Amino acid sequence: MLPTTATASAPPPPPAAGPASSSSSSSPGEPHAALLLALGYMRLRELLACARACRSLREAVAGDPLLWLRLVVESPLSHRITDEALLALTDRARGRLRSLHLLGCPRVSDAGLLRVVERNPNVTELFVPRCTGLTADGLVKIIHFLHGHKGNLSRVRLHGICKMTNHHLDVIKSLVCRGSQQQDAQALYYNHRVHEVLNTDDGRPIDVDVCPLCRNVRLVFDCTRKNCREVKDGWSRCRGCFFCVARCETCGGCIDLEELGESGLACSDFLCMDCWLKLPKCCTCNRPYCERHSNLKENLSASGEFTCQECTAFATSLKSLGEGY
């Protein structure tokens, strides 16, 4: 029981409304300013997701042309984007689009891409690898348009475009490269990242070239072996496309037929003997996985011993046959 002299304490006075509290109380649903600054570092999929979060973010994403000066359409959006959707996205740059990367977009056509560049003639980078809806003739027309209007196009990626001939490549080189020395000076070395991630990291003006062995327009790789690189003739027999020269998945060097027979893998890739000896082997068949398929190892022990999928499936089938008798 409280003493008679005691009085109930009065509740504390409410805090004074400062600038921060007044702004937060007046707009409880507004995004934080740091999130608006982060929009410039987001990928396309993340930007579109933010635009669906609230009205303020939707207005910030759609109303700032600086966010759309560089547009990269990659998986999983690449298989869904159409000509109309691409035009709507690029229009957000308000004619100031500088870099357009369409990484494997089969639903984009020549006519759709031409409409985009007609509204954005300042494009300096045009990456369209594995866009199977585009044609070589259509791309020549598009690149010729960009060259004629601004002449600032400096980098293109054409890997995977069907029916591209030497004539198409010569025309594109004359419009983009400003001479062949810059193109020939930079070597391209094979690895699975270059071959599968659509080759967007190197600084060469054009990614494809004429294979000296099959004469087709494809990605042409130089050999990483020291003795091959020291050959005076630049067009050595081990320079070629993926289909003409077998290459080590790890180091990118050429592999001869003798090495192919001795360095068998548990996966479908190739390794040279030097890289083959460095990798752990299946405890049953003595075959390794390359680094790209190392996640396929089964029954992996603490000591690093494993069984490949083929040996595991074979052992399982033998066990099931034994149980049947």
C-alpha positions as CSV (number, residue, x, y, z in Angstrom):
1,M,0.0,0.0,0.0
2,L,1.4,3.4,-1.0
3,P,2.1,6.0,1.7
4,T,-0.5,8.7,2.1
5,T,2.0,11.3,0.9
6,A,2.7,9.5,-2.3
7,T,1.1,10.6,-5.5
8,A,0.7,8.8,-8.8
9,S,3.4,9.7,-11.2
10,A,2.2,11.7,-14.2
11,P,2.6,10.2,-17.6
12,P,5.7,11.5,-19.5
13,P,5.0,14.3,-21.9
14,P,4.8,13.4,-25.6
15,P,8.1,13.9,-27.5
16,A,8.4,17.1,-29.5
17,A,7.7,16.6,-33.1
18,G,11.0,17.2,-34.9
19,P,11.7,17.3,-38.7
20,A,12.3,13.6,-38.9
21,S,9.3,12.5,-36.9
22,S,7.0,15.0,-38.7
23,S,8.0,13.7,-42.0
24,S,7.6,10.0,-41.0
25,S,4.2,10.7,-39.4
26,S,2.9,12.6,-42.4
27,S,4.0,9.9,-44.9
28,P,4.0,6.5,-43.1
29,G,4.1,4.5,-46.4
30,E,7.0,6.4,-48.1
31,P,10.2,4.3,-48.9
32,H,13.4,5.2,-47.2
33,A,15.7,7.6,-49.1
34,A,18.5,5.0,-49.1
35,L,16.2,2.6,-51.1
36,L,15.8,5.3,-53.8
37,L,19.6,5.6,-54.1
38,A,19.9,1.8,-54.4
39,L,17.7,1.7,-57.5
40,G,20.7,2.6,-59.7
41,Y,22.5,-0.6,-58.7
42,M,19.6,-3.0,-59.2
43,R,19.1,-5.4,-62.1
44,L,16.1,-5.2,-64.4
45,R,14.2,-7.9,-62.5
46,E,14.8,-6.2,-59.2
47,L,13.8,-2.8,-60.6
48,L,10.5,-4.2,-61.9
49,A,9.8,-5.9,-58.5
50,C,10.4,-2.5,-56.7
51,A,8.0,-0.8,-59.0
52,R,5.3,-3.1,-57.8
53,A,5.9,-2.5,-54.2
54,C,4.3,0.9,-53.8
55,R,3.2,4.0,-55.8
56,S,6.2,6.1,-54.8
57,L,8.7,3.4,-56.0
58,R,6.7,2.9,-59.2
59,E,6.9,6.6,-59.9
60,A,10.7,6.7,-59.1
61,V,11.5,3.7,-61.3
62,A,9.4,4.8,-64.3
63,G,10.2,8.5,-64.0
64,D,14.0,8.5,-63.8
65,P,15.6,8.1,-67.3
66,L,19.0,7.7,-65.7
67,L,18.0,4.2,-64.4
68,W,17.4,3.1,-68.0
69,L,20.5,4.3,-69.9
70,R,21.9,0.8,-69.6
71,L,19.4,-2.0,-70.1
72,V,20.4,-5.7,-69.5
73,V,17.7,-8.3,-70.2
74,E,18.9,-11.7,-68.9
75,S,17.4,-14.9,-67.7
76,P,14.6,-15.5,-66.6
77,L,13.2,-12.4,-68.2
78,S,15.0,-13.0,-71.5
79,H,12.6,-15.8,-72.6
80,R,9.5,-13.7,-71.9
81,I,10.3,-10.3,-73.3
82,T,8.7,-9.4,-76.6
83,D,9.1,-6.5,-79.1
84,E,6.3,-4.5,-77.4
85,A,7.7,-5.1,-73.9
86,L,11.3,-4.2,-75.0
87,L,10.0,-1.0,-76.7
88,A,8.2,0.0,-73.5
89,L,11.2,-0.5,-71.3
90,T,13.6,1.3,-73.6
91,D,11.2,4.3,-74.0
92,R,11.8,5.0,-70.3
93,A,15.3,6.2,-71.3
94,R,13.6,8.9,-73.3
95,G,15.9,8.5,-76.3
96,R,19.1,8.4,-74.3
97,L,19.7,4.7,-74.2
98,R,23.4,4.0,-74.4
99,S,23.8,0.2,-73.8
100,L,21.4,-2.6,-74.7
101,H,22.2,-6.2,-73.7
102,L,19.7,-8.8,-74.8
103,L,21.1,-12.0,-73.5
104,G,19.3,-14.9,-75.2
105,C,16.0,-13.2,-76.1
106,P,14.3,-15.5,-78.7
107,R,11.1,-13.4,-79.0
108,V,12.8,-10.2,-80.1
109,S,12.7,-9.7,-83.9
110,D,14.6,-7.6,-86.4
111,A,11.6,-5.2,-86.7
112,G,11.3,-4.8,-83.0
113,L,15.0,-4.1,-82.4
114,L,15.0,-1.6,-85.3
115,R,12.2,0.4,-83.7
116,V,14.2,0.5,-80.5
117,V,17.4,1.9,-82.1
118,E,15.4,4.3,-84.2
119,R,14.2,5.9,-81.0
120,N,17.6,5.6,-79.4
121,P,20.3,6.4,-82.0
122,N,23.0,7.0,-79.3
123,V,23.4,3.3,-78.5
124,T,27.2,2.5,-78.1
125,E,26.8,-1.2,-77.0
126,L,24.6,-3.7,-78.7
127,F,24.7,-7.2,-77.2
128,V,22.4,-9.8,-78.8
129,P,24.0,-13.2,-78.3
130,R,21.7,-16.2,-78.9
131,C,18.8,-14.0,-79.8
132,T,17.5,-16.6,-82.3
133,G,14.7,-14.3,-83.5
134,L,17.2,-12.0,-85.1
135,T,18.8,-12.5,-88.5
136,A,22.2,-11.5,-89.9
137,D,20.6,-9.3,-92.6
138,G,18.5,-7.5,-90.0
139,L,21.5,-6.9,-87.7
140,V,23.5,-5.4,-90.6
141,K,20.6,-3.1,-91.3
142,I,20.4,-2.1,-87.6
143,I,24.1,-1.5,-87.2
144,H,24.2,0.4,-90.5
145,F,21.4,2.7,-89.1
146,L,23.3,3.4,-85.9
147,H,26.5,4.1,-87.8
148,G,24.8,6.5,-90.2
149,H,23.0,8.5,-87.5
150,K,25.6,8.9,-84.7
151,G,28.5,6.6,-85.5
152,N,29.1,5.9,-81.8
153,L,28.5,2.1,-81.8
154,S,31.8,0.6,-80.5
155,R,30.9,-2.9,-79.2
156,V,28.6,-5.7,-80.5
157,R,28.0,-9.3,-79.4
158,L,26.7,-11.6,-82.1
159,H,27.4,-15.1,-80.8
160,G,24.6,-17.5,-81.7
161,I,23.1,-15.5,-84.6
162,C,22.1,-18.0,-87.3
163,K,23.3,-17.8,-90.9
164,M,25.9,-15.1,-90.4
165,T,28.4,-15.2,-93.3
166,N,31.8,-13.7,-93.9
167,H,30.2,-10.9,-95.9
168,H,28.0,-10.0,-92.9
169,L,31.0,-9.9,-90.6
170,D,33.1,-7.8,-93.0
171,V,30.3,-5.2,-93.2
172,I,29.9,-5.1,-89.4
173,K,33.6,-4.8,-88.9
174,S,33.8,-1.9,-91.3
175,L,31.0,-0.1,-89.3
176,V,32.2,-0.9,-85.8
177,C,35.9,-1.6,-85.6
178,R,37.4,1.4,-87.4
179,G,40.2,-0.9,-88.6
180,S,41.1,-4.5,-87.9
181,Q,44.1,-4.0,-85.6
182,Q,42.1,-3.5,-82.5
183,Q,40.1,-6.7,-83.2
184,D,43.1,-8.9,-83.9
185,A,45.2,-7.6,-81.0
186,Q,43.0,-9.1,-78.3
187,A,43.0,-12.9,-77.8
188,L,40.1,-14.8,-76.5
189,Y,40.8,-17.9,-74.3
190,Y,38.3,-20.6,-73.8
191,N,36.5,-21.4,-70.6
192,H,32.9,-22.5,-69.9
193,R,32.0,-19.0,-68.5
194,V,32.9,-17.4,-71.8
195,H,31.1,-20.0,-73.8
196,E,27.9,-20.1,-71.7
197,V,27.6,-16.7,-70.0
198,L,27.4,-15.1,-73.4
199,N,30.8,-13.4,-73.4
200,T,30.0,-9.9,-72.0
201,D,33.2,-9.2,-70.0
202,D,36.0,-8.7,-72.6
203,G,36.7,-5.4,-74.3
204,R,36.9,-6.5,-77.9
205,P,34.6,-4.6,-80.4
206,I,33.2,-7.8,-81.9
207,D,33.0,-11.2,-80.2
208,V,32.8,-13.5,-83.3
209,D,35.4,-14.1,-86.0
210,V,35.9,-16.4,-88.9
211,C,37.2,-19.8,-87.8
212,P,40.4,-20.6,-89.7
213,L,39.5,-24.3,-89.8
214,C,35.9,-24.5,-90.7
215,R,35.5,-20.9,-92.1
216,N,32.3,-20.4,-90.1
217,V,31.5,-17.2,-88.1
218,R,31.7,-18.2,-84.5
219,L,33.6,-17.6,-81.2
220,V,37.2,-18.3,-82.1
221,F,39.5,-19.2,-79.2
222,D,43.3,-18.8,-78.9
223,C,45.3,-21.5,-77.2
224,T,46.6,-20.9,-73.7
225,R,49.5,-23.4,-74.0
226,K,52.9,-21.5,-73.9
227,N,54.4,-23.4,-76.8
228,C,51.4,-22.8,-78.9
229,R,51.3,-19.1,-78.2
230,E,55.0,-18.7,-79.1
231,V,54.4,-20.0,-82.6
232,K,55.2,-17.2,-85.0
233,D,52.2,-17.9,-87.3
234,G,49.2,-16.4,-85.5
235,W,46.9,-18.7,-87.4
236,S,48.2,-21.9,-85.8
237,R,46.4,-25.2,-86.1
238,C,45.1,-25.0,-82.5
239,R,43.3,-21.7,-83.0
240,G,39.7,-22.3,-83.8
241,C,36.1,-22.5,-82.7
242,F,34.6,-24.8,-80.1
243,F,33.6,-27.4,-82.7
244,C,37.0,-27.6,-84.4
245,V,39.4,-27.7,-81.5
246,A,38.9,-29.7,-78.3
247,R,39.9,-27.6,-75.3
248,C,40.6,-28.2,-71.7
249,E,37.7,-27.1,-69.5
250,T,40.0,-25.8,-66.8
251,C,43.0,-24.1,-68.6
252,G,41.6,-23.6,-72.1
253,G,44.6,-25.3,-73.8
254,C,44.2,-27.5,-76.9
255,I,43.9,-31.2,-76.4
256,D,45.2,-33.8,-78.9
257,L,43.6,-37.1,-79.7
258,E,46.1,-39.0,-77.5
259,E,45.2,-36.9,-74.4
260,L,41.5,-37.3,-75.1
261,G,41.8,-41.1,-74.9
262,E,43.8,-41.0,-71.6
263,S,42.0,-38.3,-69.7
264,G,38.5,-39.6,-69.5
265,L,36.0,-37.7,-67.3
266,A,32.9,-38.7,-65.4
267,C,31.1,-35.8,-67.2
268,S,30.9,-34.7,-70.9
269,D,33.7,-32.1,-70.9
270,F,37.4,-32.4,-71.7
271,L,40.5,-32.0,-69.7
272,C,44.2,-32.0,-70.6
273,M,46.4,-34.5,-68.8
274,D,48.0,-31.8,-66.5
275,C,44.6,-30.7,-65.2
276,W,43.3,-34.3,-65.1
277,L,46.0,-35.4,-62.7
278,K,45.2,-32.6,-60.2
279,L,41.6,-33.5,-59.6
280,P,40.2,-36.2,-57.2
281,K,38.9,-39.3,-58.9
282,C,35.9,-41.6,-58.5
283,C,36.8,-44.4,-56.1
284,T,35.3,-46.9,-58.5
285,C,36.2,-45.9,-62.1
286,N,39.1,-43.5,-61.4
287,R,37.5,-40.7,-63.4
288,P,37.2,-37.1,-62.1
289,Y,34.6,-34.4,-62.6
290,C,35.6,-31.1,-64.0
291,E,35.2,-28.1,-61.8
292,R,31.9,-27.1,-63.5
293,H,30.3,-30.5,-62.7
294,S,31.9,-31.1,-59.3
295,N,28.4,-30.8,-57.7
296,L,27.5,-34.1,-59.2
297,K,29.7,-36.1,-56.9
298,E,27.8,-38.6,-54.8
299,N,28.5,-40.4,-51.5
300,L,31.1,-37.6,-50.8
301,S,33.1,-38.5,-47.6
302,A,35.0,-36.2,-45.3
303,S,38.2,-37.4,-46.8
304,G,37.1,-36.3,-50.3
305,E,36.4,-39.7,-51.7
306,F,33.3,-39.9,-53.9
307,T,31.4,-42.0,-56.4
308,C,30.3,-40.6,-59.8
309,Q,26.7,-40.8,-60.9
310,E,27.4,-43.5,-63.5
311,C,29.0,-45.8,-61.0
312,T,26.3,-45.2,-58.5
313,A,23.5,-45.9,-61.0
314,F,25.4,-49.1,-62.1
315,A,25.7,-50.3,-58.5
316,T,22.0,-49.6,-57.8
317,S,21.0,-51.6,-60.9
318,L,23.1,-54.5,-59.8
319,K,21.6,-54.4,-56.3
320,S,18.0,-54.4,-57.7
321,L,18.8,-57.3,-60.0
322,G,20.2,-59.3,-57.1
323,E,17.1,-58.6,-55.0
324,G,15.0,-59.9,-57.9
325,Y,16.4,-63.4,-57.8
